[in-house]
Amino acid sequence: MTQLLERIGGRPKGRHDVEDSEHCLDPCQVANDFIVRGEVHGQRITGLQANKLTYLAHAWMLALHDQPLIRGGF
């Protein structure tokens, strides 16, 4: 099935080639950005909250663009 989709130009969901990882971000950078944004708006973001927000942002990126937001795992 994968070979057929590649021949017709499609990609199966969840498959990410090496080229895709070039634009991926470090998960710590994404989590830190959520923490900083929270501080700017007067909200304290805990490490667990930052981890959850990073996970959700990664999920949204996969769902909307079929591209990973972060490299590596959680």
Z-matrix of the N, CA and C atoms (Angstrom, degrees):
N
C 1 1.453
C 2 1.530 1 110.98
N 3 1.333 2 116.68 1 -42.91
C 4 1.462 3 120.94 2 179.64
C 5 1.522 4 110.89 3 -60.26
N 6 1.312 5 116.03 4 -43.43
C 7 1.468 6 120.16 5 -179.63
C 8 1.516 7 110.40 6 -64.32
N 9 1.320 8 117.87 7 -39.00
C 10 1.462 9 121.44 8 178.88
C 11 1.527 10 110.17 9 -63.56
N 12 1.328 11 117.29 10 -46.12
C 13 1.458 12 120.55 11 179.66
C 14 1.521 13 111.52 12 -62.75
N 15 1.335 14 116.98 13 -38.06
C 16 1.461 15 119.67 14 178.44
C 17 1.523 16 110.30 15 -65.08
N 18 1.331 17 117.24 16 -38.44
C 19 1.468 18 120.29 17 -179.83
C 20 1.519 19 112.45 18 -65.68
N 21 1.328 20 116.69 19 -35.70
C 22 1.472 21 118.79 20 -178.21
C 23 1.528 22 112.07 21 -94.48
N 24 1.317 23 116.67 22 3.49
C 25 1.467 24 120.26 23 174.07
C 26 1.511 25 114.72 24 95.53
N 27 1.311 26 119.24 25 2.02
C 28 1.461 27 121.64 26 179.27
C 29 1.509 28 111.22 27 -91.58
N 30 1.315 29 115.73 28 170.25
C 31 1.463 30 122.21 29 176.86
C 32 1.502 31 108.75 30 -135.07
N 33 1.306 32 117.94 31 131.40
C 34 1.462 33 117.98 32 174.95
C 35 1.522 34 110.77 33 -67.14
N 36 1.316 35 116.28 34 145.63
C 37 1.464 36 121.00 35 178.65
C 38 1.521 37 110.40 36 -60.60
N 39 1.324 38 116.34 37 141.98
C 40 1.450 39 121.07 38 176.19
C 41 1.516 40 114.50 39 87.43
N 42 1.316 41 119.02 40 -5.78
C 43 1.465 42 120.55 41 -179.87
C 44 1.520 43 108.20 42 -99.33
N 45 1.320 44 115.88 43 124.81
C 46 1.459 45 120.27 44 -177.40
C 47 1.512 46 108.83 45 -130.58
N 48 1.316 47 115.73 46 118.72
C 49 1.455 48 121.49 47 -177.98
C 50 1.516 49 110.76 48 -76.45
N 51 1.330 50 116.00 49 170.41
C 52 1.456 51 122.20 50 -179.90
C 53 1.525 52 110.67 51 -59.21
N 54 1.336 53 117.51 52 -36.71
C 55 1.467 54 120.32 53 -179.08
C 56 1.520 55 111.39 54 -60.79
N 57 1.343 56 116.95 55 -32.19
C 58 1.454 57 120.26 56 -179.25
C 59 1.526 58 111.99 57 -63.77
N 60 1.320 59 117.94 58 -30.89
C 61 1.458 60 120.22 59 -174.84
C 62 1.519 61 112.74 60 -74.27
N 63 1.333 62 117.95 61 -10.58
C 64 1.468 63 120.14 62 179.80
C 65 1.519 64 112.16 63 -64.93
N 66 1.319 65 117.43 64 -32.37
C 67 1.464 66 119.85 65 -178.44
C 68 1.523 67 112.30 66 -95.94
N 69 1.328 68 117.62 67 -0.84
C 70 1.463 69 121.57 68 -177.80
C 71 1.523 70 111.26 69 -70.66
N 72 1.318 71 114.35 70 152.39
C 73 1.458 72 121.48 71 -179.63
C 74 1.516 73 110.31 72 -103.95
N 75 1.311 74 115.55 73 157.99
C 76 1.451 75 121.65 74 174.03
C 77 1.532 76 107.93 75 -72.70
N 78 1.336 77 119.12 76 131.59
C 79 1.468 78 120.07 77 -178.15
C 80 1.527 79 113.47 78 -60.20
N 81 1.327 80 117.98 79 -31.82
C 82 1.474 81 120.15 80 177.74
C 83 1.526 82 111.27 81 -65.79
N 84 1.330 83 117.01 82 -37.17
C 85 1.463 84 120.30 83 178.03
C 86 1.523 85 110.71 84 -64.72
N 87 1.322 86 116.78 85 -41.50
C 88 1.464 87 120.64 86 179.74
C 89 1.527 88 109.97 87 -65.57
N 90 1.331 89 117.40 88 -46.13
C 91 1.466 90 121.09 89 179.38
C 92 1.529 91 111.11 90 -62.02
N 93 1.324 92 117.28 91 -43.45
C 94 1.466 93 120.60 92 178.19
C 95 1.518 94 111.60 93 -62.24
N 96 1.330 95 116.82 94 -36.23
C 97 1.460 96 120.29 95 178.00
C 98 1.533 97 110.34 96 -63.36
N 99 1.332 98 117.30 97 -40.72
C 100 1.466 99 119.72 98 176.44
C 101 1.521 100 110.89 99 -63.19
N 102 1.325 101 117.99 100 -40.15
C 103 1.466 102 121.88 101 179.60
C 104 1.527 103 110.20 102 -64.19
N 105 1.327 104 117.07 103 -46.10
C 106 1.472 105 121.33 104 179.39
C 107 1.525 106 110.64 105 -63.48
N 108 1.319 107 117.15 106 -44.11
C 109 1.473 108 120.07 107 178.79
C 110 1.519 109 111.07 108 -61.60
N 111 1.337 110 116.73 109 -37.21
C 112 1.453 111 119.75 110 176.68
C 113 1.513 112 111.94 111 -63.88
N 114 1.332 113 116.64 112 -43.45
C 115 1.468 114 120.84 113 178.56
C 116 1.521 115 111.56 114 -62.38
N 117 1.314 116 116.80 115 -39.78
C 118 1.474 117 120.97 116 179.28
C 119 1.524 118 110.42 117 -60.75
N 120 1.318 119 116.35 118 -34.60
C 121 1.467 120 120.79 119 -178.07
C 122 1.530 121 112.91 120 -97.90
N 123 1.340 122 116.50 121 12.74
C 124 1.452 123 120.56 122 175.98
C 125 1.521 124 114.41 123 77.33
N 126 1.308 125 118.28 124 18.84
C 127 1.459 126 122.56 125 179.19
C 128 1.522 127 110.01 126 -112.19
N 129 1.317 128 116.88 127 135.63
C 130 1.465 129 120.78 128 176.37
C 131 1.519 130 107.77 129 -91.02
N 132 1.321 131 117.33 130 119.81
C 133 1.456 132 123.46 131 178.31
C 134 1.526 133 107.72 132 -103.27
N 135 1.330 134 116.79 133 121.47
C 136 1.458 135 120.66 134 178.46
C 137 1.530 136 109.96 135 -78.96
N 138 1.313 137 115.84 136 168.50
C 139 1.457 138 120.34 137 177.98
C 140 1.524 139 112.02 138 -60.81
N 141 1.334 140 116.56 139 -40.96
C 142 1.461 141 120.25 140 178.94
C 143 1.529 142 110.97 141 -64.79
N 144 1.320 143 117.14 142 -41.98
C 145 1.465 144 120.46 143 177.55
C 146 1.527 145 111.00 144 -63.34
N 147 1.321 146 117.04 145 -41.46
C 148 1.461 147 120.94 146 179.05
C 149 1.525 148 110.29 147 -63.86
N 150 1.333 149 116.46 148 -39.36
C 151 1.462 150 120.56 149 177.71
C 152 1.521 151 110.80 150 -63.36
N 153 1.325 152 116.80 151 -44.48
C 154 1.462 153 120.82 152 179.20
C 155 1.526 154 111.38 153 -64.57
N 156 1.316 155 116.99 154 -42.22
C 157 1.468 156 120.48 155 178.74
C 158 1.530 157 111.28 156 -63.95
N 159 1.324 158 116.32 157 -39.35
C 160 1.468 159 120.80 158 177.53
C 161 1.520 160 110.16 159 -63.50
N 162 1.326 161 116.59 160 -43.71
C 163 1.463 162 121.88 161 178.75
C 164 1.529 163 110.36 162 -60.92
N 165 1.328 164 116.89 163 -45.04
C 166 1.467 165 120.62 164 179.74
C 167 1.523 166 112.05 165 -66.42
N 168 1.325 167 117.09 166 -39.37
C 169 1.468 168 120.29 167 178.13
C 170 1.530 169 110.19 168 -63.46
N 171 1.332 170 116.35 169 -40.12
C 172 1.463 171 121.30 170 177.73
C 173 1.531 172 109.88 171 -63.79
N 174 1.325 173 116.84 172 -43.26
C 175 1.465 174 121.24 173 179.21
C 176 1.525 175 111.48 174 -62.87
N 177 1.327 176 117.10 175 -42.76
C 178 1.462 177 120.44 176 178.70
C 179 1.526 178 111.30 177 -64.16
N 180 1.317 179 116.72 178 -40.23
C 181 1.467 180 120.24 179 178.59
C 182 1.531 181 110.52 180 -62.71
N 183 1.327 182 116.63 181 -42.59
C 184 1.464 183 120.16 182 177.96
C 185 1.529 184 111.01 183 -64.58
N 186 1.327 185 116.43 184 -43.12
C 187 1.462 186 120.34 185 -177.43
C 188 1.524 187 112.64 186 -67.75
N 189 1.313 188 116.63 187 -41.93
C 190 1.467 189 119.93 188 -174.77
C 191 1.524 190 114.07 189 -85.34
N 192 1.332 191 116.51 190 -34.73
C 193 1.471 192 119.65 191 -172.48
C 194 1.522 193 114.25 192 -121.63
N 195 1.324 194 117.42 193 -1.78
C 196 1.470 195 122.90 194 -176.47
C 197 1.513 196 110.99 195 51.87
N 198 1.322 197 116.20 196 36.68
C 199 1.464 198 123.52 197 178.43
C 200 1.521 199 107.97 198 -133.42
N 201 1.320 200 118.59 199 138.18
C 202 1.464 201 119.39 200 177.42
C 203 1.533 202 110.73 201 -73.96
N 204 1.321 203 116.02 202 145.96
C 205 1.460 204 120.96 203 175.82
C 206 1.516 205 111.17 204 -86.81
N 207 1.331 206 115.75 205 -40.07
C 208 1.456 207 119.99 206 -177.13
C 209 1.525 208 111.09 207 -116.20
N 210 1.322 209 115.33 208 158.56
C 211 1.460 210 119.37 209 174.66
C 212 1.517 211 108.65 210 -100.38
N 213 1.299 212 115.95 211 151.58
C 214 1.460 213 119.81 212 -178.91
C 215 1.505 214 111.25 213 84.54
N 216 1.310 215 114.75 214 -161.74
C 217 1.444 216 120.60 215 -178.58
C 218 1.505 217 111.99 216 -120.29
N 219 1.301 218 115.22 217 -174.76
C 220 1.460 219 120.68 218 -179.71
C 221 1.488 220 110.08 219 -100.03
